[in-house]
């Protein structure tokens, strides 16, 4: 992993955003549109961290808007499935529509932006 410091900064930013969402959800006036924007911001940082992790310094120095957009996208080509934390060991495919992507217990596990 070449860009460890950028990955770390983006993970920290995503965590801060998620903590802000937790606090906001306690406010009855916090609306779904705000949640959508706040989650998109958290996703951006997670996506960016993953996508930029192995970019050479030279690419970062000359990056363009297209690079920023590419680094911000959900890494669907890299992340196809992940282990469900339930004892049955169900694997979830991210190619499934988000409502179908659930663990055996029926809990939503991942929303694909």
N, C-alpha and C positions, 0 to 999 in steps of 0.2 A: 504494500500500500504506500504509494508515493506521497499523497497529499493528506497525511494523517492529521495535521493541524487544521486543515479546512474541514475535514470530516468531523473532528472534535467540536469545532466552533458551531457547525450546523446541527450536530446532535444536541449541544447545549441550547441552541436557539429553539429547536423543536421541543425540547423538554420545557423550557420557559413558556412557550406558546401553549402547550398542553396544560401546564399548571394554571395559566391564565384562564383557559377554557373551564377548568374545574371550578375556579372561583366564580366565573361568570354564570355558570349553570345554577348557582345558588340564588341568583337574582331572578325573580319571576318575570322581569321585563326583558330578559335576554331572549332574543328571538332566533328562530331557526335560520334566518338569512345570515345573522351574525355568526352562528355556529358554523355554517357552511364556509364562510370566509375565513374564520379562524382555523378550521380544520385544513382548509386548502393551504394556509400559511404554514402549518405544521408539516403537512405532506411535502410542501416545497423543500423545506429544510432536510427532511429525510431523503427525498429523492436526490437532491443536490449532493448530499453527503455520499450516497452510494455511487452516483454517476461520475463524480469528479475524483474519486479515490485514487485512480491510477493514471490520471492525466499528467503528462510531463510538464515541467515548469514552463517550457517554451510555449506550449499551447495556452497556458494560463496568461502568459505575458501578452499574447497577441489575440486573446479571445474576442469574439464578436457576439452580437446579439443572438445569432443562431446557436452558438455554443452555450450561452446562458439558457436558452430555451431547451436545448437538448439535455443539459445537465439537470434541469428542473422537472423533466418528464418522469412519470412513473416508469421504473425499469422492468417493464413486463417481459422483455426478452431474457433478462437475467434471473428473475424471480418467478418461477412457475408454480411451486408448491412449498408448503411449509408444514412442519409437524403440528398436529393438533395436541394441546396439552392433556387431553383425556387419555385414560389408560388403554382405550381400544386402539390408539395409534393411528387414527384416521388421517389420511393426507388430504389436504384441500388443494384443488386445482384453481389457479387464478383465472383460468380460461372460462370457468363457469360464471354464469351471471351472478352478480353480487348477492341477490336474495338466496341463490342456491348454495352459496359458499358458507356453509355452516358446519360446526362440529357436531358430533353425534348427539350431544346434549341439546342441540337446537339453538345454541347461542350464536349470534353473529360473530365471526372471527375477523373479518377483514372487508372493508369497503374499498373497492378499486375505483380510484378517481377517474 
